[in-house]
């Protein structure tokens, strides 16, 4: 009887552990943009695990074991890795669902810079990316335990997307993971993929892309490349949400089970289990005009000023086209160490009027000579129907020969700046364009020319020397001697004839 009770208790404990471990939800949000002939798709996967990050834990359930080991090895409180191709257009595509600066962005709360570098190198192996280049020269320290690094040249490709899909419990075999087709994803106007993990083993994955469509009769197969609607058995929630400006359920071919109001739009939620075919049109009629974004009035633009390979500058233009509401703007920019910024040249102007230092909050950290980059942060108020211009000058550093990349004449990348816009209870984040700065580059053909010239001179000198040392005078035969005698006779005869 005691044995049966013990077995029952163990079984109950295992079931409870499995239920606690089985915490996985998935959802895809579709936002039609009929005026542009595009659709925004935003995938979001959430999963968690019970227990700690200690690797001695043998029961991992559906949570990726290697992610738990990484969290424990480098004592990570939280990290977020984002890959982005393109720039989110707030005025055209609406509220940002998931985006980041162009390239790869890694943010982590770790106890030391060495731990951050180890985390970056490990994630580089997991996601098949060049994150190992995120060393001390590319890392911007934010506080004592928070680090951030950005590689503006790292572009998202299938090699990064495949490991990301393998983190899902059902991978690409069932659930919404089957809707993520790499070829369809990469053929988009905008792509952003991210993964965020916290110390309590809560992981959130998101994938956002803007896809062009022909007409309104698009299907899940034509839009996403979906092949089946098999539900992931480990998912506690799996749904397809469509964001429209109307609350009418007849707008979709499949009637939604729930319609929720989200700001100035309505989200129609359809469980994946009720979707029988991926080849049927998703919308019952042409979608109404997309809901206008509350952030379409705020924009940020950054560009280079000056010319030449010695000096230059950066200018930033912040616009608030709203006629009534002011916004609070926080501008953050990471400046590479090879741009020698003159912070005394910093100028901030509101509608052409130069602001004094008391009218805005300024925080700046100069870069080291050949180490961590600098940081510039401005916090200011942007009134309605106004424009703020920010600008500063810099010198371009002369880099050592070994510091130049193979394609140095292409220029050096400067990561996008981050603009946080606060409008009372609502906030959003904008990213500017990345910059390509030409730096002074040596004549890389000169070493080649010197090597060729030196090799030619050395070969000619050694060849002549070896020929002189090793050449022997050959003995003349009788016939050769006869020819020499005849030549001498002819030479004597010719003067007499003359």
C-alpha positions in Angstrom: 0.0 0.0 0.0 2.9 2.3 0.9 4.6 1.5 -2.4 1.4 2.3 -4.4 1.1 5.6 -2.5 4.8 6.5 -3.2 4.3 5.7 -6.9 1.2 7.8 -7.0 3.0 10.7 -5.3 5.9 10.5 -7.8 3.5 10.4 -10.7 1.6 13.5 -9.4 4.9 15.3 -8.9 6.0 14.5 -12.5 2.7 15.6 -13.9 2.8 18.8 -11.9 6.4 19.4 -13.1 5.3 18.8 -16.7 2.4 21.2 -16.4 4.6 23.8 -14.8 7.1 23.4 -17.6 4.5 23.4 -20.3 4.0 27.2 -20.5 4.1 28.0 -24.2 1.9 30.4 -26.1 2.1 31.6 -29.7 0.4 34.2 -31.8 0.7 35.9 -35.1 -0.7 39.4 -35.7 -1.6 40.4 -39.3 -2.0 44.1 -40.1 -3.2 44.8 -43.7 -2.1 48.0 -45.3 -4.5 48.3 -48.3 -3.3 51.7 -49.4 0.3 50.4 -49.8 -0.5 46.8 -51.0 1.4 45.4 -48.0 0.7 43.3 -44.9 2.6 43.5 -41.6 3.1 40.1 -39.9 4.2 39.9 -36.3 5.0 36.5 -34.7 5.3 36.2 -30.9 6.3 33.1 -29.0 6.5 32.9 -25.2 7.7 30.0 -23.1 8.9 29.5 -19.6 10.5 26.9 -17.5 10.3 25.9 -13.8 13.4 25.7 -11.7 16.7 27.6 -11.7 19.5 28.0 -14.3 21.7 25.5 -12.5 22.9 23.0 -15.1 22.6 20.1 -12.6 18.8 20.3 -13.3 18.2 17.3 -15.5 14.6 18.0 -16.4 14.4 20.7 -19.0 11.0 20.0 -20.6 10.5 22.1 -23.8 12.8 25.0 -22.7 16.1 24.9 -24.7 18.8 23.4 -22.5 21.6 25.3 -24.1 19.9 28.7 -23.3 19.6 27.7 -19.6 23.3 26.7 -19.6 24.3 30.1 -21.1 22.3 32.0 -18.5 24.1 30.1 -15.7 27.6 30.2 -17.2 27.8 33.9 -17.6 25.5 34.8 -14.7 23.0 36.7 -16.9 20.1 38.5 -15.4 18.6 39.2 -18.9 19.6 39.6 -22.5 18.0 40.5 -25.7 19.4 39.9 -29.2 17.8 41.6 -32.2 18.5 41.3 -35.9 17.0 43.9 -38.2 17.0 44.6 -41.9 15.5 47.9 -42.9 13.9 50.9 -41.1 10.4 50.9 -39.7 8.1 53.5 -41.2 5.9 54.7 -38.5 3.9 57.1 -40.7 3.0 54.3 -43.2 3.0 51.0 -41.3 1.5 52.2 -38.0 2.6 51.4 -34.5 5.8 49.5 -34.3 5.2 45.9 -33.4 8.8 44.7 -33.1 11.8 46.5 -34.5 15.3 47.5 -33.7 18.3 49.4 -35.3 19.7 48.1 -38.5 22.1 45.3 -37.9 22.5 43.2 -34.8 21.9 44.6 -31.3 22.8 42.8 -28.1 21.7 44.1 -24.7 22.6 42.2 -21.6 22.7 42.6 -17.8 25.9 40.8 -16.8 28.3 41.4 -13.9 31.4 42.2 -16.1 32.6 43.0 -19.6 34.3 39.7 -19.8 31.0 38.0 -19.2 29.4 40.1 -21.9 32.1 39.1 -24.4 31.7 35.5 -23.5 27.9 35.8 -23.9 28.3 37.4 -27.3 30.7 34.7 -28.5 28.4 32.0 -27.3 25.4 33.5 -29.0 27.4 33.9 -32.2 27.8 30.2 -32.3 24.2 29.5 -31.5 22.8 31.9 -34.1 25.5 31.6 -36.7 26.3 35.3 -36.6 29.4 37.5 -36.4 28.6 38.5 -32.8 32.2 37.6 -31.7 33.2 41.0 -33.1 31.3 42.6 -30.2 34.5 43.1 -28.2 35.4 46.0 -25.9 35.8 48.4 -28.8 32.2 47.8 -29.9 30.5 47.7 -26.5 28.9 50.7 -24.9 28.7 50.5 -21.1 25.4 51.6 -19.6 25.8 51.5 -15.9 27.9 49.0 -13.9 26.0 45.8 -14.9 24.4 46.7 -18.3 26.1 46.4 -21.6 25.0 47.1 -25.2 26.7 46.4 -28.5 25.6 47.0 -32.1 27.0 45.7 -35.3 25.5 47.8 -38.1 26.8 45.6 -40.9 25.3 42.3 -39.6 22.3 41.5 -41.8 19.6 38.9 -41.1 19.8 35.7 -43.3 18.5 32.1 -43.2 21.5 31.1 -41.1 20.2 33.2 -38.3 16.6 32.3 -38.8 17.0 28.5 -38.6 18.6 28.4 -35.1 15.9 30.8 -34.0 13.2 28.4 -35.2 14.9 25.5 -33.3 14.3 27.3 -30.0 10.5 26.6 -30.4 9.1 23.5 -28.7 7.6 22.2 -32.0 10.2 24.0 -34.2 8.9 24.3 -37.8 7.0 21.0 -37.6 3.8 22.2 -36.0 2.1 25.3 -34.7 2.8 28.8 -36.0 6.4 27.7 -36.6 5.2 26.1 -39.8 4.1 29.6 -40.9 7.6 31.0 -40.8 9.1 30.2 -44.2 12.6 31.6 -44.5 12.4 32.4 -48.3 9.1 34.3 -47.8 10.4 36.1 -44.8 13.6 37.3 -46.4 11.7 38.6 -49.4 10.2 41.5 -47.4 10.6 45.2 -47.2 11.4 45.0 -43.5 12.5 42.2 -41.2 13.2 42.2 -37.4 13.9 39.0 -35.4 14.6 39.0 -31.6 14.9 36.8 -28.6 14.7 37.9 -25.0 15.5 35.7 -22.0 15.4 36.6 -18.3 16.9 35.0 -15.2 13.5 33.3 -14.3 13.8 31.4 -17.6 11.1 33.3 -19.4 11.9 33.5 -23.1 10.0 35.6 -25.7 10.7 35.3 -29.4 9.4 37.7 -32.0 9.6 38.0 -35.7 8.2 41.0 -37.7 8.2 41.6 -41.4 6.4 43.7 -44.0 5.3 41.7 -47.0 4.0 42.9 -50.3 0.8 41.3 -51.6 -1.3 41.4 -54.8 -4.8 42.6 -54.0 -6.9 41.7 -51.0 -7.4 38.0 -51.7 -4.1 36.9 -50.2 -3.9 33.7 -48.2 -1.8 32.4 -45.4 0.2 30.4 -47.9 0.9 33.3 -50.2 1.7 35.7 -47.4 3.7 33.5 -45.0 4.5 30.4 -47.0 2.4 28.4 -44.5 2.1 24.7 -45.4 -0.2 23.3 -42.8 -2.4 24.4 -39.8 -1.3 21.6 -37.4 -1.5 22.8 -33.8 1.6 22.4 -31.6 0.5 20.0 -28.9 2.7 21.8 -26.3 1.0 25.2 -26.9 -1.5 26.4 -24.4 -2.6 29.1 -26.7 -2.2 29.4 -30.5 -4.0 32.1 -32.5 -4.0 34.2 -35.6 -4.9 37.9 -34.9 -5.9 40.4 -37.6 -5.8 44.1 -36.8 -8.4 46.1 -38.7 -10.0 49.6 -38.3 -13.4 48.0 -38.0 -15.0 45.7 -35.4 -17.2 43.8 -37.9 -16.7 40.1 -37.7 -17.7 39.7 -41.3 -14.4 41.3 -42.4 -12.8 37.8 -42.1 -13.6 34.6 -43.9 -13.4 32.8 -40.5 -15.5 34.5 -37.8 -13.2 35.4 -34.9 -13.9 34.2 -31.4 -12.9 37.4 -29.9 -12.7 41.1 -31.0 -10.5 43.3 -28.8 -10.1 47.1 -28.9 -6.5 48.2 -29.1 -6.0 51.9 -29.1 -7.6 53.1 -32.4 -7.9 49.6 -34.0 -9.7 46.3 -33.4 -8.0 42.9 -33.2 -9.9 39.9 -34.5 -8.6 36.7 -32.8 -9.0 33.3 -34.5 -7.7 30.1 -32.8 -5.3 28.2 -35.0 -7.3 25.0 -34.4 -10.3 26.5 -36.4 -8.2 27.3 -39.4 -8.7 24.4 -41.8 -6.9 25.6 -44.9 -4.0 27.9 -45.7 -5.0 28.4 -49.3 -8.3 30.1 -48.7 -8.6 33.9 -48.8 -8.2 35.4 -45.4 -10.2 38.6 -45.8 -13.8 38.4 -46.9 -13.6 41.8 -48.6 -11.0 44.5 -49.2 -9.7 45.7 -45.8 -10.8 49.2 -44.8 -8.2 51.9 -44.4 -5.6 51.0 -41.8 -5.8 52.7 -38.5 -3.7 55.8 -38.3 -0.7 55.5 -36.0 -0.5 57.8 -33.0 3.2 58.2 -33.7 2.9 59.2 -37.3 3.4 62.8 -36.4 6.9 62.2 -34.8 9.9 61.5 -37.0 13.7 61.5 -36.7 16.3 61.8 -39.4 20.1 61.7 -39.1 22.6 62.5 -41.8 26.3 63.4 -42.4 27.6 66.9 -42.9 30.9 68.2 -44.3 33.1 66.6 -46.9 36.6 65.1 -47.2 38.4 62.4 -45.3 39.7 64.6 -42.4 36.7 66.4 -40.9 33.0 66.0 -40.8 29.8 66.3 -38.7 26.5 64.7 -37.9 23.1 66.4 -37.9 19.8 65.2 -36.5 16.4 66.5 -37.2 13.5 65.8 -34.9 10.0 66.7 -36.0 6.7 66.9 -34.2 3.9 67.6 -36.7 1.1 67.2 -34.1 -0.8 70.5 -33.8 -1.7 70.1 -30.1 0.3 67.6 -28.2 3.9 68.2 -27.1 6.3 65.2 -26.6 9.3 64.5 -24.5 12.2 63.2 -26.5 15.3 61.2 -25.3 18.0 61.0 -27.9 20.7 58.3 -27.4 23.6 57.8 -29.7 26.7 55.6 -29.6 29.7 57.3 -31.3 32.6 55.0 -32.5 36.0 55.7 -31.1 37.4 56.5 -34.6 35.2 59.7 -34.7 37.0 62.3 -32.6 34.0 64.4 -31.5 34.3 68.0 -30.4 31.6 68.2 -27.9 32.2 72.0 -27.7 30.6 72.2 -31.2 27.3 70.7 -30.1 24.4 72.9 -31.1 20.7 72.4 -30.3 18.2 74.6 -32.1 14.4 74.8 -31.8 12.8 76.1 -34.9 16.0 77.9 -35.8 16.5 79.4 -32.3 19.7 78.2 -30.5 18.9 76.6 -27.1 20.9 77.2 -24.0 22.3 74.3 -22.0 19.7 75.0 -19.3 16.8 74.2 -21.7 17.8 70.5 -22.2 19.5 67.7 -20.3 22.8 66.6 -21.7 24.9 63.5 -20.8 28.1 62.7 -22.8 30.9 60.2 -22.4 34.0 60.7 -24.6 35.4 57.6 -26.3 38.8 56.2 -25.4 41.6 56.4 -27.9 41.2 52.9 -29.3 38.7 51.4 -26.9 35.0 51.7 -25.9 32.9 54.2 -28.0 31.5 57.4 -26.7 27.9 58.1 -25.8 25.7 61.1 -26.3 22.3 61.5 -24.6 19.9 64.5 -24.9 16.5 64.9 -23.1 14.3 67.7 -24.2 10.8 68.9 -24.9 9.5 69.0 -28.4 6.5 71.4 -28.7 3.7 70.9 -31.2 4.4 71.8 -34.9 8.1 72.2 -34.1 11.5 71.0 -35.2 14.7 70.5 -33.3 18.0 70.3 -35.0 21.1 68.8 -33.3 24.6 68.9 -34.8 28.2 68.5 -33.9 31.6 68.2 -35.6 34.3 65.6 -35.4 37.7 64.6 -36.8 38.2 61.3 -38.6 41.0 59.2 -37.0 43.9 57.7 -38.9 43.6 54.0 -38.1 46.5 51.5 -38.0 46.9 49.4 -41.1 45.7 46.2 -39.3 42.6 48.0 -38.0 41.2 48.4 -41.6 38.6 45.8 -42.8 39.2 44.1 -46.2 36.9 46.6 -47.9 38.1 49.8 -46.2 37.2 52.0 -49.2 33.6 51.2 -48.6 33.5 53.2 -45.4 33.0 52.6 -41.7 29.5 51.9 -40.3 28.0 54.1 -37.5 25.1 52.4 -35.7 21.7 53.9 -35.7 20.7 56.3 -32.9 17.7 55.6 -30.6 15.0 58.1 -30.0 12.5 57.5 -27.2 9.3 59.5 -27.5 7.1 60.0 -24.4 3.6 61.2 -24.8 2.2 61.0 -21.3 1.1 57.5 -20.6 2.3 56.1 -24.0 5.9 55.8 -25.2 7.6 54.4 -28.3 11.0 54.0 -29.7 12.3 55.3 -33.1 15.5 54.4 -34.8 17.4 56.6 -37.2 19.3 55.5 -40.3 22.7 54.0 -39.9 25.6 56.1 -41.3 28.5 55.2 -43.6 31.5 57.4 -42.8 34.6 57.4 -45.2 37.8 57.5 -43.2 41.4 58.2 -44.3 42.6 55.0 -45.9 46.2 54.3 -47.0 47.1 53.2 -50.5 46.6 49.5 -50.1 48.2 48.9 -53.6 51.5 50.4 -52.5 52.7 47.3 -50.5 51.9 45.2 -53.6 53.9 47.6 -55.8 56.8 47.5 -53.4 56.8 43.8 -53.2 56.7 43.4 -57.0 59.6 45.9 -57.5 61.7 44.4 -54.8 61.2 40.9 -56.1 62.1 42.0 -59.6 65.3 43.7 -58.5 66.3 40.8 -56.2 65.7 38.2 -58.9 67.7 40.1 -61.5 70.6 40.7 -59.2 70.7 37.1 -58.0 70.2 35.8 -61.5 73.2 37.8 -62.8 75.3 36.8 -59.8 74.5 33.1 -60.1 75.1 33.2 -63.9 78.5 34.8 -63.4 79.6 32.4 -60.7 78.4 29.2 -62.4 79.1 29.9 -66.1 82.1 28.1 -67.6 83.9 28.9 -70.9 83.4 26.0 -73.3 86.3 24.6 -75.3 86.2 25.3 -79.0 86.2 22.5 -81.5 88.3 22.4 -84.7 85.4 23.6 -86.8 84.9 26.5 -84.5 88.6 27.4 -84.7 88.4 27.2 -88.5 85.5 29.6 -88.5 87.5 32.0 -86.3 90.4 31.9 -88.8 88.1 32.6 -91.7 86.5 35.5 -89.9 89.9 37.1 -89.3 90.8 36.6 -93.0 87.6 38.3 -94.2 88.3 41.2 -91.8 91.7 41.7 -93.4 90.5 41.4 -96.9 87.6 44.0 -96.6 89.9 46.9 -95.8 92.1 46.1 -98.8 89.1 46.0 -101.2 88.0 49.4 -99.8 
